[in-house]
Amino acid sequence: MLKKINMIIISFFLILTIKGNLSFSLYLPVLLFYVLKNRKNIIYIYPVSFISILLFAKEMWPAYLILIVATTVFLLLYQTGVKKDWSIFGQTKIVVSVYILLINCLMLFIYPKLDISIWIKLFYILTSILIYLFLDIYLAKLLKDFQNIKERFLINDNETYNSYILLEILLALLACFGASFVAIGNVNLLPLVGSYFAMYLSRKFRNIYSLLFGILATCMGFFGKRINEALIIVAISGIYTIRSIYTIGILNTLLAILILSKSIESPATYISIMVVSILFEIFAYFLMPKRLEEVDEYKEMHELAQKNVNEEILKFAGFLDRFVVGFQNPKDFNERLSSGIKTIIDQHCKTCSKQKECFEKRQKTLYPIFKDILTLDENFKDNYQEYINYCDRFQSIYNTSKLLNQQSFFKNQNANEKNANNYILLAQINGVSNALKNYVIDTTSKTELNYQQLQKAKAYLLELEYNVTYYEVVRSYEQDFLITIGIKNKKLTDIEPVLNSLFEAVTNCEVSIEFVKEENTTIYLNVIPKLIIDVVYAYGNMPTENQMISGDNYLVKEQNNGHMLFAISDGMGKGYSAFYESDMTLHLVEDIIKLNIDPSTALTILNTFYVVQDYLERYATLDFLDINRHNGNATFYKMGANTTYIFKQNKMVDKIINQSLPLGIDEEVDQSSYQLEDGDMIIMSSDGVVENLIDNDLLEEFISNAKDLAPQQIVYEILNYTIKNQIKTKDDMTVIVLKISTRKKK
């Protein structure tokens, strides 16, 4: 916003150089600089400049109308020529320079004709072209040359913003020059405009270059225009370089002393500067980004780090809570529970007219409902009132549950199980210790990026006049970072090159800009390490015959760190007991991968806890795939899982074969790495699909022939093929199909 205010101020005063027999030679190149940078700037510049002319140079309004009409036509032709790739518009600098030459010749030699030497006119024309070329060169540096961003913009030293401040100094000096031709009463406007820009530049840059403006503006006013009050400009530059809440007080005290001493010619000028300083502080408070002192930056970094650590610990605590709740009952209890659920279904559900609708609607929620009914949970009616109202046979189901309990169907653990708790406790202590060691090692081995540079990247985007409405550094590790940015009124194609170049300099690695969402006119993006592959996937699940629910469960998770996770778990047995085992396993997997640690470490921790619950005789297989989209590497973790097939473009088939037992039996987690290639297709499945077929070679041939289909269609085809062909043992079936494609270089 402050940038637009500056542009309005510059346009308002720069147009007044026409009062100095300069015609539009200084105004025109700045006008073209602004509108070529952003066409929308026209809506600010044209009206403001026209108002300025009407107030201070009424006789020039016809000439100004000619100028803006000609410039608008030129811009339309230029835009059309660029879009249609006309060769004449291929060299922007030449085309714009020729236009500046023609307009200046028209205004200086024809209308309004100026009574000055031809050599002076030629000098004005040359100066006009040189000013535009200077502005264009620095605009190109700011918008296109991002190779030295870190050196020029992201290091906290006295050379920060060197290139950009030269451009701002030139525009501010031109505005001061235009203001010098106008006085209101006995107050020349140059000291006021110069004071404003001295405050702005000194507050913003705080280096020798901001003081340079004060010196040049003072020399222009005092020596060039004989305005004594211009001497205050350099003093203001020096005062405002000092960042303090007392700055405005120091300045106004100095001005008050000068006014009261009666040693100055124009007290009104200094009173006006006092008003300008107050207005500037108000605008700066709301519009200028705060420059934190170094101690504050480190304080903020510490608080952020502490917050992140606390969040990670809470996530780990949540994982532990789920584990305790999930495995608080022994295997025998769950088997009895599964049998009780089967009794309820056989006696009440199978003959119910609502059975199909009920099971489709509540496939995964029926287990906790029936469990709480069977255990006569005291909060059941409060938790499941909707189900009670829906089920016509609820009272019969409830009576059956009470009868099963009266028969001691759901007694607590027996004495032997209770005595075993001592051994379990010892195992838990050791297991938790090992798990925490793995967690700490993984979280402390990461190297953080320079947080100051990440924060200054936001300031740089603001300098380029991007309306950044949201900026969060979610993760800041080398090769594992995530910055979420919201930018208003921009298209992805417009800002992607800028963000790419900027954050590649900040992070010292290639990055990808990933679209997140668009709300109203704000586009939200994630900046992450460069992605080289894309993954399209589909999945399907089918329970075995005579079962209402599958003992298999699957997990598909697209991480915000560029990883994609796929998992299949098969609980031991069938029905609700098997479903519970596999569902709990994948919920634990989902919880632990939220910790933002390496999947290998996460699964090692999870396996450690399953080793602990080995005393409870609870088992589930786990087939886990982690695809790193940054390097195209796939890591397969198999714990009692089925073989995974990778179908290649050349029709070869690679296999990732399981060599370990289910979770919690082996202390080591079996893993295999595989480098993915363009066109690879991965088939993950539970043992109900591939292992139970009599002839797997025929299935491989069938899948190879269907490789060109969409992933979801391939899932359907595999399930249908398995059902129709001979199977050794009927079992639950789950299939995940993934297709890999490499990203094209932009």
C-alpha positions in Angstrom: 0.0 0.0 0.0 2.8 2.4 0.9 4.3 1.7 -2.5 1.1 2.9 -4.2 1.1 6.0 -2.0 4.7 6.8 -3.1 3.7 6.3 -6.7 0.8 8.7 -6.3 3.1 11.3 -4.6 5.7 10.9 -7.3 3.2 11.2 -10.1 1.5 14.3 -8.5 4.7 16.3 -8.2 6.8 15.0 -11.2 4.2 16.2 -13.7 4.9 19.7 -12.4 8.3 19.7 -14.1 6.3 21.1 -17.1 6.4 24.4 -15.2 10.1 24.5 -15.7 10.0 24.5 -19.5 10.9 20.8 -19.5 7.6 19.7 -21.1 7.0 16.0 -20.3 10.6 14.9 -20.8 11.0 13.8 -17.1 7.5 12.7 -16.5 7.1 10.4 -19.6 9.9 7.8 -18.8 8.6 7.4 -15.2 5.0 7.0 -16.5 6.1 4.2 -18.9 8.2 2.6 -16.2 5.2 2.3 -13.9 2.6 1.2 -16.4 4.9 -1.3 -18.1 5.6 -2.8 -14.7 1.8 -3.1 -14.0 -0.9 -1.9 -16.3 -3.2 -1.3 -13.3 -1.0 1.6 -12.2 -2.7 3.7 -14.9 -5.8 4.1 -12.7 -3.6 5.8 -10.1 -1.2 7.9 -12.3 -3.6 9.4 -14.8 -6.1 10.9 -12.4 -3.5 12.1 -9.9 -1.4 13.8 -12.6 -4.4 15.4 -14.2 -5.5 16.8 -10.8 -2.0 18.2 -10.3 -2.1 20.0 -13.6 -5.6 21.5 -13.0 -4.3 22.8 -9.6 -1.0 24.2 -10.6 -0.6 24.3 -14.5 -4.1 24.6 -16.0 -2.8 25.8 -19.4 -1.1 22.4 -19.9 -4.2 20.2 -19.6 -4.8 19.8 -23.4 -1.2 18.7 -23.9 -1.6 16.2 -21.1 -4.7 14.8 -22.6 -2.8 14.3 -25.9 0.0 12.5 -24.0 -2.3 10.1 -22.1 -4.3 9.2 -25.2 -1.1 8.6 -27.2 0.4 6.6 -24.4 -2.7 4.5 -23.9 -2.8 3.7 -27.7 0.9 2.8 -27.6 0.4 0.4 -24.6 -2.5 -1.3 -26.4 -0.4 -1.8 -29.5 2.5 -2.9 -27.5 0.4 -5.5 -25.6 -1.2 -6.8 -28.8 2.2 -7.0 -30.5 3.8 -9.0 -27.7 0.8 -11.4 -27.5 0.9 -12.0 -31.3 4.7 -12.2 -31.3 5.2 -9.3 -33.8 8.9 -8.9 -34.5 8.8 -5.1 -34.2 7.9 -5.5 -30.5 10.6 -8.0 -29.8 13.0 -5.4 -28.4 11.2 -3.6 -25.6 13.9 -1.1 -24.8 14.2 0.0 -28.5 10.4 0.3 -29.0 9.8 2.3 -25.8 12.9 4.5 -26.5 11.5 5.3 -30.0 8.1 6.2 -28.5 9.8 8.5 -26.0 11.7 10.1 -28.8 8.6 10.7 -30.9 6.5 12.1 -28.0 9.2 14.4 -26.8 9.8 15.7 -30.4 6.0 16.4 -30.6 5.8 18.2 -27.3 9.1 20.1 -27.5 9.0 21.1 -31.2 5.3 21.2 -32.2 2.8 21.5 -29.3 3.1 23.1 -26.8 6.2 24.6 -28.5 8.8 25.8 -26.0 10.9 28.9 -26.6 14.3 27.3 -25.8 17.4 26.4 -27.7 17.3 23.4 -30.0 20.3 21.9 -28.2 18.6 22.1 -24.9 15.6 20.4 -26.4 17.8 17.6 -27.7 19.4 17.4 -24.3 15.9 17.0 -22.7 15.1 14.2 -25.2 18.3 12.3 -24.5 17.8 12.7 -20.8 14.3 11.3 -21.1 15.5 8.2 -22.9 18.4 7.7 -20.5 16.1 8.0 -17.4 13.8 5.3 -18.9 16.8 3.0 -19.7 18.1 3.4 -16.2 14.7 2.6 -14.7 14.3 -0.4 -17.1 17.7 -1.8 -16.2 16.9 -1.8 -12.4 13.4 -3.1 -13.0 15.0 -6.0 -15.0 17.4 -6.6 -12.1 14.5 -6.7 -9.6 12.1 -8.9 -11.6 14.4 -11.2 -13.6 17.9 -11.5 -12.2 17.5 -13.6 -9.0 20.9 -15.2 -9.0 22.3 -12.9 -6.2 19.1 -12.5 -4.2 20.8 -13.9 -1.0 23.7 -11.5 -1.3 21.7 -8.4 -2.2 18.5 -8.9 -0.2 18.8 -11.6 2.5 22.0 -10.7 4.4 21.6 -8.3 7.2 24.4 -5.8 6.4 24.8 -2.3 5.0 24.6 -3.4 1.4 21.0 -4.7 1.7 18.7 -3.4 -1.1 21.6 -1.5 -2.8 20.2 -1.9 -6.3 16.6 -1.2 -5.3 17.4 2.0 -3.3 19.1 3.6 -6.2 15.9 3.3 -8.2 13.8 4.7 -5.3 16.3 7.6 -4.8 16.0 8.6 -8.4 12.2 8.6 -8.4 12.2 10.6 -5.1 14.6 13.2 -6.4 12.5 13.7 -9.6 9.5 14.2 -7.4 11.4 16.8 -5.3 12.5 18.5 -8.5 8.9 18.8 -9.6 7.8 20.0 -6.2 10.4 22.8 -6.3 8.3 24.6 -9.0 5.3 25.0 -6.8 4.7 27.1 -3.7 1.6 27.5 -1.5 1.8 30.9 0.1 5.4 31.3 1.0 6.0 27.6 1.5 7.9 25.9 -1.3 6.9 22.2 -1.6 10.4 20.8 -2.1 11.3 20.7 1.6 8.0 18.9 2.4 8.3 16.3 -0.3 12.0 15.9 0.4 11.3 15.5 4.1 8.7 12.8 3.5 11.1 10.7 1.3 14.0 11.2 3.7 11.8 9.7 6.5 10.6 6.9 4.2 14.0 5.9 2.8 15.9 6.2 6.1 13.2 4.2 8.0 13.2 1.6 5.3 16.9 1.1 4.5 18.9 2.5 7.4 22.2 2.7 5.5 24.6 5.1 3.7 22.4 5.1 0.6 19.4 6.5 2.4 21.6 9.3 3.7 22.7 9.8 0.1 19.2 10.9 -0.8 19.2 13.5 2.0 22.5 15.0 0.7 21.4 15.1 -2.9 17.9 16.5 -2.2 19.5 19.2 0.1 22.0 20.1 -2.6 19.2 20.3 -5.2 17.1 22.6 -3.0 19.8 24.7 -1.4 22.3 25.2 -4.2 20.1 24.5 -7.2 16.9 26.3 -6.3 18.1 28.6 -3.5 15.6 27.2 -1.0 17.2 27.6 2.5 14.6 25.3 4.1 16.0 22.4 2.1 18.9 22.1 4.6 16.5 20.3 7.0 16.2 17.3 4.6 19.7 15.9 5.3 19.1 16.4 9.0 15.9 14.3 8.8 17.7 11.6 6.9 20.2 11.3 9.8 17.6 11.4 12.6 15.4 8.8 11.0 18.3 6.4 10.4 18.2 5.9 14.2 15.4 3.4 14.9 13.7 4.6 18.1 10.3 5.4 19.4 11.7 8.9 20.2 12.6 9.7 16.6 9.6 11.8 15.9 10.0 13.6 19.3 13.7 14.4 18.5 12.7 15.8 15.1 9.8 17.9 16.2 11.8 19.2 19.2 14.5 20.4 16.8 11.9 22.0 14.5 10.2 23.7 17.5 13.5 25.2 18.6 14.1 26.5 15.1 10.6 28.0 15.0 10.8 29.6 18.5 14.3 31.0 17.9 12.9 33.2 15.1 16.1 32.6 13.3 14.4 31.2 10.2 12.7 32.9 7.3 9.7 30.7 6.9 8.3 29.1 10.1 5.3 27.8 8.0 7.6 25.4 6.2 8.9 23.8 9.4 5.3 23.7 10.9 4.3 21.9 7.7 7.2 19.4 8.1 6.0 18.7 11.6 2.6 17.8 10.2 4.2 15.6 7.5 6.2 13.7 10.2 3.1 13.0 12.2 1.2 11.8 9.1 4.2 9.7 8.1 4.4 7.9 11.5 0.7 7.1 11.3 1.0 5.6 7.8 4.3 3.9 8.6 2.8 2.2 11.7 0.1 0.5 9.7 1.8 0.1 6.3 5.5 -0.4 6.7 6.8 -3.8 7.7 8.4 -3.8 11.1 12.2 -4.3 11.1 12.9 -6.4 14.2 16.2 -5.9 16.1 18.5 -8.9 16.0 17.7 -9.8 19.7 14.0 -9.9 18.8 14.6 -12.1 15.8 16.4 -14.6 17.9 13.7 -14.5 20.5 11.1 -15.1 17.9 13.2 -18.0 16.5 13.5 -19.5 19.9 9.8 -19.2 20.6 9.0 -20.8 17.2 11.4 -23.7 17.8 10.0 -24.2 21.3 6.5 -24.3 19.9 7.4 -26.8 17.2 9.1 -29.1 19.8 6.1 -28.9 22.0 3.8 -29.8 19.1 6.0 -32.8 18.2 6.0 -34.1 21.8 2.2 -33.7 21.9 1.9 -35.7 18.7 4.1 -38.4 20.1 2.0 -38.4 23.3 -1.1 -38.9 21.2 0.5 -41.9 19.5 1.3 -43.4 22.9 -2.3 -42.8 24.0 -3.7 -44.5 21.0 -1.3 -47.5 21.5 -2.4 -47.9 25.2 -6.1 -47.7 24.3 -5.8 -49.9 21.3 -3.9 -52.7 23.1 -5.4 -52.5 26.6 -7.3 -55.8 26.0 -5.6 -59.2 25.3 -6.1 -61.2 22.2 -8.5 -63.6 23.9 -10.8 -60.7 24.8 -11.0 -59.5 21.2 -11.7 -63.1 20.0 -14.6 -63.3 22.4 -15.8 -59.9 21.4 -15.6 -60.9 17.7 -17.7 -64.0 18.5 -20.2 -61.9 20.4 -20.6 -59.5 17.4 -21.1 -62.5 15.1 -23.8 -63.8 17.4 -25.6 -60.4 17.3 -25.3 -60.3 13.5 -26.5 -63.9 13.0 -29.5 -63.6 15.4 -30.7 -60.0 14.6 -29.0 -58.4 11.6 -29.2 -61.0 8.9 -33.0 -61.1 8.9 -33.4 -57.4 9.2 -34.9 -55.5 6.3 -32.5 -52.6 6.9 -29.4 -54.8 7.0 -27.9 -53.8 3.6 -28.5 -50.1 4.1 -27.2 -50.2 7.7 -24.0 -52.1 6.8 -23.2 -49.9 3.8 -23.8 -46.7 5.9 -22.0 -47.9 9.1 -19.5 -50.4 7.8 -16.6 -49.1 10.0 -18.6 -47.7 12.9 -20.6 -50.8 13.7 -17.6 -52.4 15.5 -17.4 -49.8 18.3 -21.2 -49.7 18.5 -21.5 -53.5 19.0 -18.5 -53.5 21.3 -20.0 -50.9 23.6 -23.4 -52.8 23.6 -21.7 -56.1 24.4 -19.6 -54.6 27.2 -22.7 -52.7 28.5 -20.9 -49.4 28.3 -22.7 -46.9 30.6 -22.3 -44.1 28.1 -23.6 -46.1 25.2 -27.0 -44.4 24.9 -25.5 -40.9 25.0 -22.8 -41.8 22.4 -25.0 -43.7 19.9 -28.5 -42.2 20.2 -28.8 -41.8 16.4 -28.2 -45.6 16.0 -30.7 -46.5 18.7 -33.3 -44.4 17.0 -32.5 -46.0 13.6 -32.3 -49.6 14.6 -35.7 -51.4 14.9 -34.1 -54.3 16.7 -32.0 -52.4 19.2 -33.9 -53.7 22.3 -33.5 -57.3 21.1 -29.7 -56.7 20.5 -29.4 -55.1 23.9 -31.1 -58.1 25.6 -28.8 -60.5 23.9 -25.8 -58.5 25.0 -27.0 -58.7 28.7 -27.5 -62.4 28.4 -24.0 -62.9 27.0 -22.6 -60.9 29.9 -24.6 -62.9 32.4 -22.9 -66.0 31.0 -19.5 -64.4 31.9 -18.8 -63.9 28.2 -16.8 -60.7 28.8 -15.0 -61.2 32.0 -11.9 -59.2 32.7 -8.4 -60.6 32.4 -7.9 -63.7 34.5 -5.3 -64.0 37.2 -2.6 -65.3 34.9 -3.0 -62.4 32.6 -2.8 -60.0 35.5 0.3 -61.6 36.8 1.8 -61.3 33.3 1.4 -57.5 33.6 4.6 -57.3 35.6 6.6 -58.7 32.7 4.7 -56.5 30.2 5.5 -53.5 32.3 9.2 -54.3 32.2 9.1 -54.8 28.5 7.2 -51.6 28.0 9.8 -49.6 29.9 12.6 -51.0 27.8 10.6 -50.6 24.6 9.5 -47.0 25.3 13.2 -46.2 26.1 14.4 -47.5 22.7 11.5 -45.8 20.9 12.3 -42.4 22.5 16.0 -42.8 21.7 15.1 -43.4 18.0 12.8 -40.4 18.0 15.4 -38.0 19.6 18.1 -39.2 17.3 16.0 -38.5 14.2 14.7 -35.1 15.4 18.1 -33.8 16.4 20.0 -34.9 13.3 18.3 -32.3 11.1 20.1 -29.1 10.1 17.9 -26.0 10.1 17.9 -23.3 7.4 18.8 -19.7 8.2 15.5 -18.4 9.7 16.5 -14.8 9.2 16.8 -15.4 5.4 13.4 -17.1 5.3 11.8 -14.1 7.0 13.6 -11.6 4.8 12.3 -13.5 1.8 8.8 -12.2 2.7 10.1 -8.7 3.0 11.6 -9.1 -0.5 8.3 -10.2 -1.9 6.7 -7.1 -0.4 9.4 -5.0 -2.1 8.3 -6.4 -5.4 4.8 -5.2 -4.6 3.3 -8.6 -4.1 0.3 -8.5 -1.7 1.5 -11.2 0.7 -1.5 -11.9 3.0 -0.2 -15.1 4.5 3.4 -16.3 5.2 4.2 -19.3 7.5 7.5 -21.2 7.8 6.0 -24.6 8.8 9.3 -26.5 8.6 12.8 -25.1 8.1 15.2 -28.0 7.8 17.7 -28.5 4.9 16.1 -30.7 2.2 12.9 -30.8 4.4 11.3 -27.4 4.4 7.7 -26.1 3.9 6.8 -22.5 3.5 3.1 -21.7 2.9 2.4 -18.4 1.2 -0.8 -16.6 0.3 -0.6 -13.9 -2.4 -3.6 -11.8 -3.4 -4.6 -10.9 -7.0 -1.9 -13.0 -8.7 -1.9 -16.0 -11.0 0.3 -19.0 -10.4 2.0 -18.6 -13.8 2.9 -15.0 -12.9 4.5 -15.7 -9.5 5.9 -19.2 -9.9 9.2 -18.0 -11.6 9.8 -15.3 -8.9 9.2 -17.7 -6.0 11.3 -20.4 -7.6 14.3 -18.1 -8.0 13.9 -16.5 -4.6 13.6 -19.6 -2.5 16.3 -21.5 -4.5 18.7 -18.7 -3.4 17.4 -18.9 0.2 17.5 -22.7 0.6 20.5 -23.4 -1.7 18.5 -26.1 -3.5 15.9 -26.4 -6.3 12.3 -25.9 -5.2 8.8 -26.7 -6.4 5.9 -24.3 -6.0 2.8 -26.4 -5.3 -0.8 -25.1 -5.5 -2.8 -25.6 -2.3 -6.0 -23.7 -2.8 -7.6 -20.4 -3.9 -9.9 -18.5 -1.7 -11.6 -15.3 -3.0 -8.7 -13.6 -4.8 -5.9 -15.1 -2.7 -3.9 -18.0 -4.0 -2.1 -20.3 -1.4 1.1 -22.1 -2.3 3.6 -24.4 -0.7 7.3 -24.0 -1.3 9.1 -27.4 -0.9 12.2 -29.1 -2.2 11.9 -29.8 -5.9 9.6 -32.6 -7.0 10.7 -34.8 -10.0 7.8 -37.3 -10.2 4.0 -37.3 -10.0 1.9 -40.2 -8.7 -1.6 -41.1 -9.8 -3.2 -43.8 -7.7 -6.4 -45.7 -6.9 -7.5 -48.4 -4.4 -10.2 -50.9 -3.7 -11.3 -53.3 -0.9 -13.6 -56.3 -0.8 -14.4 -58.6 2.2 -14.5 -62.3 1.8 -17.7 -64.1 1.3 -20.2 -64.3 4.2 -18.4 -61.4 6.0 -19.9 -58.0 6.3 -16.6 -56.3 6.9 -13.1 -56.8 5.6 -10.2 -57.7 7.9 -7.9 -55.7 5.6 -7.5 -51.9 5.9 -5.5 -49.5 3.7 -4.0 -46.0 4.1 -3.2 -43.4 1.5 -1.5 -40.2 2.7 -0.2 -37.3 0.6 2.3 -35.6 2.9 3.0 -31.8 2.7 6.7 -32.6 2.6 6.7 -34.2 -0.9 6.3 -37.8 0.3 3.4 -40.1 -0.5 2.6 -42.9 1.8 0.6 -46.1 1.0 -0.1 -48.9 3.4 -2.1 -52.2 3.6 -2.6 -54.0 6.8 -4.2 -57.5 7.2 -5.4 -58.4 10.7 -5.1 -62.1 11.7 -8.3 -64.0 11.2 -11.5 -62.6 9.7 -14.4 -60.4 10.6 -14.4 -57.7 13.2 -11.4 -59.0 15.2 -9.2 -58.9 12.1 -10.6 -55.5 11.1 -9.9 -54.1 14.5 -6.2 -55.3 14.4 -5.5 -53.9 10.9 -7.5 -50.7 11.6 -5.6 -50.1 14.8 -2.3 -50.7 13.1 -2.9 -48.2 10.3 -4.2 -45.6 12.8 -1.0 -46.0 14.7 1.0 -45.6 11.5 -0.9 -42.5 10.6 -0.3 -41.0 14.1 3.4 -41.7 14.1 4.1 -40.3 10.6 2.6 -37.0 11.8 5.8 -36.6 13.8 7.7 -35.5 10.7 10.4 -38.0 11.2 11.9 -40.4 8.7 9.5 -43.3 7.9 12.2 -45.8 8.7 12.5 -44.4 12.2 8.7 -44.1 12.6 8.2 -47.8 11.7 11.0 -48.9 13.9 9.4 -47.1 16.8 6.0 -48.7 15.9 7.5 -52.1 15.6 9.1 -51.7 19.0 5.7 -51.1 20.5 4.4 -54.1 18.8 7.2 -56.1 20.2 5.9 -55.0 23.6 2.4 -56.1 22.8 3.7 -59.5 21.7 2.8 -60.6 25.2 -0.8 -59.9 24.3 -0.5 -62.1 21.2 -1.8 -59.4 18.8 -0.6 -59.5 15.3 -1.2 -57.6 12.0 0.8 -57.5 8.8 1.9 -54.2 7.4 2.9 -53.4 3.8 4.1 -49.8 3.7 5.4 -47.8 0.8 7.1 -44.4 1.1 7.6 -42.5 -2.2 9.9 -39.6 -2.1 8.8 -37.3 -4.9 12.0 -35.2 -4.6 14.4 -37.9 -5.8 12.0 -40.6 -7.2 13.1 -43.2 -4.6 10.5 -45.7 -3.3 11.2 -47.4 0.0 9.2 -50.6 0.8 8.7 -51.8 4.3 7.3 -55.3 4.6 6.3 -57.0 7.8 4.6 -60.2 6.9 3.1 -58.5 3.8 2.4 -59.7 0.3 4.7 -59.4 -2.7 4.6 -56.0 -4.5 4.8 -55.9 -8.3 6.4 -53.1 -10.3 5.5 -53.2 -14.0 8.0 -51.4 -16.2 7.6 -49.6 -19.5 9.6 -52.4 -21.2 7.1 -55.0 -20.0 9.5 -56.3 -17.4 8.2 -57.0 -13.9 10.2 -56.4 -10.7 9.1 -57.9 -7.4 9.6 -56.7 -3.9 9.3 -59.9 -1.8 8.5 -60.0 1.9 11.2 -61.6 4.0 10.0 -60.8 7.5 7.2 -61.7 9.9 4.3 -59.4 11.0 4.7 -56.4 13.2 6.1 -57.0 16.6 7.6 -60.5 15.9 10.9 -59.5 14.3 12.9 -56.7 16.1 14.2 -55.5 12.7 12.1 -53.8 10.1 12.6 -55.2 6.6 13.0 -52.5 4.0 14.0 -52.2 0.3 14.8 -49.2 -1.8 13.9 -48.9 -5.4 14.5 -46.1 -7.9 11.3 -45.3 -9.8 11.3 -44.5 -13.5 8.8 -42.8 -15.8 5.9 -45.2 -16.7 6.4 -47.5 -13.7 3.2 -49.1 -12.3 3.1 -50.4 -8.7 0.6 -53.0 -7.5 0.3 -53.4 -3.8 -2.2 -56.0 -2.5 -3.2 -58.1 0.5 -2.7 -61.9 0.5 -6.3 -62.4 -0.6 -5.3 -61.3 -4.1 -2.0 -62.6 -5.4 -1.0 -65.2 -2.9 -4.2 -67.2 -3.2 -4.2 -67.5 -7.0 -3.2 -70.9 -8.4 -1.3 -69.3 -11.3 0.2 -65.9 -10.6 1.9 -65.7 -14.0 -1.5 -65.4 -15.6 -2.4 -62.6 -13.3 0.9 -60.8 -14.2 0.1 -61.2 -17.9 -3.5 -59.9 -17.3 -2.2 -56.8 -15.4 0.4 -56.1 -18.1 -2.3 -56.1 -20.8 -4.4 -53.7 -18.7 -1.5 -51.3 -17.9 -2.8 -48.5 -20.1 -6.1 -48.3 -18.2 -6.7 -45.7 -15.5 -5.6 -46.8 -12.0 -9.2 -47.1 -10.7 -10.2 -49.3 -13.7 -7.1 -51.5 -13.1 -8.2 -52.0 -9.4 -11.6 -53.2 -10.6 -10.2 -55.5 -13.2 -7.8 -57.1 -10.7 -10.5 -57.7 -8.1 -12.9 -59.1 -10.8 -10.1 -61.3 -12.2 -9.3 -62.7 -8.7 -13.0 -63.4 -8.0 -13.6 -65.2 -11.3 -10.4 -67.4 -11.2 -9.5 -70.3 -9.0 -8.4 -69.3 -5.5 -6.7 -71.5 -3.0 -8.4 -70.0 0.1 -11.1 -67.3 0.2 -9.8 -64.2 1.9 -10.3 -60.4 2.1 -8.9 -58.5 -0.8 -7.3 -55.0 -1.0 -5.5 -53.5 -4.0 -3.6 -50.2 -4.4 -2.5 -49.3 -7.9 0.0 -46.5 -8.5 1.3 -45.0 -11.8 4.5 -43.0 -11.9 5.3 -40.1 -14.3 8.4 -37.9 -14.3 7.9 -34.1 -14.3 8.9 -32.2 -17.4 11.5 -29.6 -16.9 10.1 -26.1 -17.3 
